Amino acid sequence: MSDVEPKTHSEPEASDSLTKWDVLMKQPASDSLENESRSSEIDEQKEQTTDSNREKLVERAKLYRKFGKIALCLSKLDEGQRAATEATNTTGEALNDPEDVQADALITQIENTLKDVDKSLSKQIDYSIINHKQINTKDALEHELQSGTSIPELDIRFDKDGKPWISHSPRAGARFFFSKPIHTLSSKEVAEYGQRLSLEDGLGIVGQYMKDNPNHKVVLELKELGPSADTRKTYLESVKTLLVQSNLIDAAIFATLSPSILKSTHDVFPNNSKILNGGICPIISYDLADKSLKGDEKDQEFAMKAPNLELFFSNSAEITERADGYGKQTGYLWTRLPKETVDTLAKLNKNGNSGAASLTLVNKFANILDKFSPKTAQKIREHYAEQLDRLGIKKQVAISKKNPAENLQKTVAQMGKDTILYSDTSPGEWAVDLPEKSEQE
């Protein structure tokens, strides 16, 4: 019989126990703590990123606060924030879950609506839709931009000191018969009226939207350039300085009723797109292209003058130098376009910019015919579009306020895809649903 009793179970050695503890407990514990710390940091970063994105969305939404559902969403967000602040001040508790859920839904709605804003801005550029609503004040300009306007048109007039102001009316105040013409007032006097926005301030506002979307543009319609041709270059150089300061020199499109002003503008801004506004008279200018290209012996021009209005008719192949629209509203009727104007506009198109002439009166006449003879109306639109095509210049047409999207599509279909369109209704929201330009026939 042995003196040593057999072991019925194994006893671990001290060294084995320490080794197993290290392997099984120490390393996993370290990983667990580190992972938990990392997870907390990631969650915090995600929360900060989400908050940052929300702030950016809300700030951008404020730029377009007059557009569609954005105004309502911002209003509800403000209400929710006020309620949350009041609850926190009263009970010390933050928003409850339902209010958080509502805020998330509003942010999502804002994000989706901003996508519509981007779509609208893009289509306005693609279709060359210019907001033609009368803008005279800071509030009016901001309202149009906040409504999603991509290309506002600003009428420019100069005071007697040579400072440019945004004003559709030649007078400084809102009351036509009780205010004075801008060109008779000093810069200080115009400012004291408080109803006109300086071009410098207006370009500053547009410039803010260029930062958000570099495709924004601005049309400057030069109603006049001083009392004589001698002041034009000086006045245009002052406009150029303001455009450079606001970083809008490449975004500017110039429009004018006067071929002589267009020529002077082209001398200072040779690479900017230009539009000859005014009216190409339907019917009596039926051979517009041939007359403009060849000329004839019956060059005629005359003006009808009233105290605050001047209407100028021209069948001349030459550009008349005159103080167009100085202190007045000047309208034009063309039975043909001056050859030098045609050459300037055509050259712009060849160089990749836009040179266009107005067919607005033609389209308005066709709109009347549409009611009882749509085929005749279509024939007139197509004929005048063909005349300008033969001259190598683009068309500018004002579309009617009623059903603007439908009217736009009809105009583009009958006058061509390169037509520049003036709209008297804010295009922001109705431009969203326009078909892609490539689909428009």
Residue pairs with C-beta under 8 A, 6 or more apart in sequence:
12 20
54 107
57 107
57 110
57 111
57 114
58 74
58 77
58 107
58 110
60 114
60 212
61 70
61 73
61 74
61 110
61 113
61 114
62 74
63 145
63 146
63 208
63 209
63 212
64 70
64 114
64 117
64 146
64 147
64 148
64 428
65 71
65 74
65 146
66 143
66 146
66 147
66 148
66 428
67 113
67 116
67 117
67 120
67 146
67 147
67 148
67 428
67 429
68 113
68 116
68 428
68 429
69 109
69 113
70 110
70 113
70 114
70 117
73 106
73 109
73 110
73 113
74 110
76 102
76 106
77 103
77 106
77 107
80 95
80 99
80 102
80 103
80 106
83 99
84 94
84 95
84 99
87 93
87 94
87 95
88 94
95 103
116 432
117 148
117 428
118 213
119 432
120 148
120 150
120 427
120 428
120 429
120 431
120 432
121 148
121 150
121 213
121 215
121 216
122 215
123 129
123 431
123 432
123 434
123 437
124 149
124 150
124 151
124 427
124 428
124 431
125 150
125 151
125 215
125 217
126 436
126 437
127 408
127 412
127 421
127 431
127 434
127 437
128 151
128 354
128 418
128 419
128 420
128 421
129 150
129 151
129 408
129 421
129 423
129 427
129 431
130 151
130 152
130 153
130 219
130 420
130 421
130 422
130 423
131 144
131 149
131 150
131 151
131 152
131 153
131 423
131 426
131 427
132 153
132 398
132 422
132 423
132 424
133 140
133 144
133 424
133 425
133 426
134 140
134 155
134 168
135 141
135 144
135 152
135 153
135 154
135 155
135 166
135 168
135 197
136 166
136 167
136 168
136 169
136 174
136 195
136 196
136 197
137 195
137 196
137 197
138 197
138 201
138 202
138 205
141 152
141 154
141 166
141 197
141 202
141 205
141 206
142 205
144 152
144 426
145 152
145 205
145 206
145 209
147 426
147 428
147 429
148 426
148 427
148 428
148 429
148 431
149 426
149 427
149 428
150 213
150 215
150 216
150 217
150 427
151 216
151 217
151 218
151 219
151 253
152 206
152 218
152 219
153 218
153 219
153 220
153 221
153 255
153 422
154 166
154 199
154 202
154 218
154 219
154 220
154 221
155 166
155 167
155 168
155 221
155 223
156 164
156 165
156 166
156 167
156 199
156 220
156 221
156 222
156 223
156 239
157 164
157 165
157 167
157 170
157 182
157 183
157 223
157 224
158 164
158 165
158 182
158 183
158 224
158 225
158 226
158 235
159 165
159 182
159 183
159 185
159 186
159 187
159 189
159 190
160 183
160 184
160 185
160 186
161 186
161 187
162 226
162 231
162 234
162 235
162 238
163 187
163 190
163 198
163 238
164 198
164 199
164 200
164 235
164 238
164 239
164 242
165 172
165 182
165 190
165 196
165 197
165 198
165 199
166 196
166 197
166 198
166 199
166 202
167 182
167 196
169 176
169 329
170 181
170 182
170 183
170 223
170 308
170 325
170 327
170 328
170 329
171 179
171 180
171 181
171 182
172 179
172 180
172 181
172 182
172 185
172 189
172 190
172 193
172 195
172 196
173 179
173 180
173 193
173 195
174 195
176 308
179 193
180 189
181 327
182 190
182 196
183 224
183 226
183 227
183 326
183 327
184 327
190 196
191 198
199 220
199 239
199 242
200 242
200 245
200 246
203 218
203 242
203 243
203 245
203 246
203 248
204 246
206 216
206 218
206 246
206 248
206 251
207 246
207 247
207 248
209 216
210 216
210 247
210 248
210 251
216 251
217 251
217 252
217 253
218 248
218 251
218 252
218 253
219 252
219 253
219 254
219 255
219 275
220 239
220 252
220 253
220 254
220 255
221 254
221 255
221 256
221 257
221 277
222 254
222 255
222 256
222 261
222 265
223 256
223 257
223 325
223 330
224 261
224 323
224 324
224 325
224 326
224 327
225 231
225 232
225 235
225 236
225 261
225 264
225 324
226 232
226 234
226 235
226 323
226 326
227 323
227 326
228 323
229 260
229 264
229 321
229 323
232 261
232 264
233 264
233 267
233 268
236 264
236 265
236 268
236 269
237 268
240 249
240 268
240 269
243 249
243 252
252 269
252 272
253 272
253 273
253 274
253 275
253 354
254 262
254 265
254 269
254 272
254 273
254 274
254 275
255 274
255 275
255 276
255 277
256 262
256 265
256 274
256 275
256 276
256 277
256 324
257 276
257 277
257 278
257 324
257 325
257 330
257 331
257 332
258 278
258 322
258 324
258 325
258 330
258 332
259 276
259 319
259 320
259 337
259 338
259 340
259 341
260 319
260 320
260 321
260 322
260 324
261 324
262 274
262 276
262 341
262 344
263 319
263 340
263 341
263 344
265 274
266 274
266 344
271 351
271 353
272 353
273 348
273 353
273 354
273 355
273 356
274 344
274 345
274 348
274 353
274 354
274 355
274 356
275 354
275 356
275 357
275 358
275 396
275 420
276 337
276 341
276 345
276 356
276 357
276 358
276 396
277 332
277 358
277 360
277 396
278 331
278 332
278 333
278 334
278 358
279 331
279 332
279 333
279 334
279 358
279 360
279 361
280 288
280 334
280 337
280 357
280 358
280 359
280 361
280 362
280 384
281 333
281 334
281 335
281 361
282 361
282 362
282 365
282 366
282 380
282 384
283 365
284 335
285 291
285 334
285 335
285 336
286 383
288 334
288 335
288 336
288 337
288 384
288 387
288 388
289 386
289 387
289 388
289 390
289 391
291 315
291 317
291 335
291 336
292 317
292 336
292 337
292 338
292 339
292 342
292 391
293 339
293 342
293 390
293 391
295 317
295 339
296 317
298 315
299 315
299 316
299 317
299 318
300 313
300 314
300 315
300 316
301 312
301 313
301 314
301 315
301 316
301 320
302 312
302 313
303 310
303 311
303 312
303 313
304 310
304 311
304 312
304 313
305 328
308 328
308 329
309 328
309 329
309 330
309 331
310 325
310 328
310 329
310 330
310 331
311 330
311 331
311 332
311 333
312 324
312 330
312 331
312 332
312 333
313 332
313 333
313 335
314 320
314 332
314 333
314 334
314 335
314 336
314 338
315 335
315 336
316 336
316 338
317 336
317 338
317 339
318 338
318 339
318 340
319 338
319 340
319 341
324 330
333 361
337 357
337 391
341 357
342 391
342 392
342 393
344 355
345 355
345 356
345 357
345 391
345 392
345 393
345 394
346 355
346 391
346 392
346 393
347 355
348 354
348 355
349 355
349 392
349 393
349 394
350 392
354 394
354 420
355 393
355 394
356 393
356 394
356 395
356 396
356 420
357 388
357 393
357 394
357 395
357 396
358 395
358 396
358 397
358 398
359 381
359 384
359 385
359 388
359 395
359 396
359 397
359 415
360 396
360 397
360 398
360 422
362 380
362 381
362 384
362 397
363 381
363 397
363 398
363 399
363 411
363 415
364 398
364 400
365 380
366 377
366 378
366 380
366 381
367 377
367 400
367 407
368 377
369 376
369 377
369 380
370 377
378 414
381 411
381 414
381 415
382 414
382 415
384 395
384 415
385 395
385 414
385 415
385 416
385 419
388 394
388 395
389 416
394 418
394 419
394 420
395 415
395 416
395 418
395 419
395 420
396 419
396 420
396 421
396 422
397 411
397 415
397 419
397 420
397 421
397 422
398 421
398 422
398 423
398 424
399 407
399 408
399 411
399 421
399 422
399 423
400 407
401 424
401 425
404 423
404 425
404 427
404 430
405 430
405 431
405 433
405 434
408 421
408 423
408 434
409 434
409 435
409 440
411 419
411 421
412 419
412 421
412 440
413 440
413 441
417 437
417 440
434 440
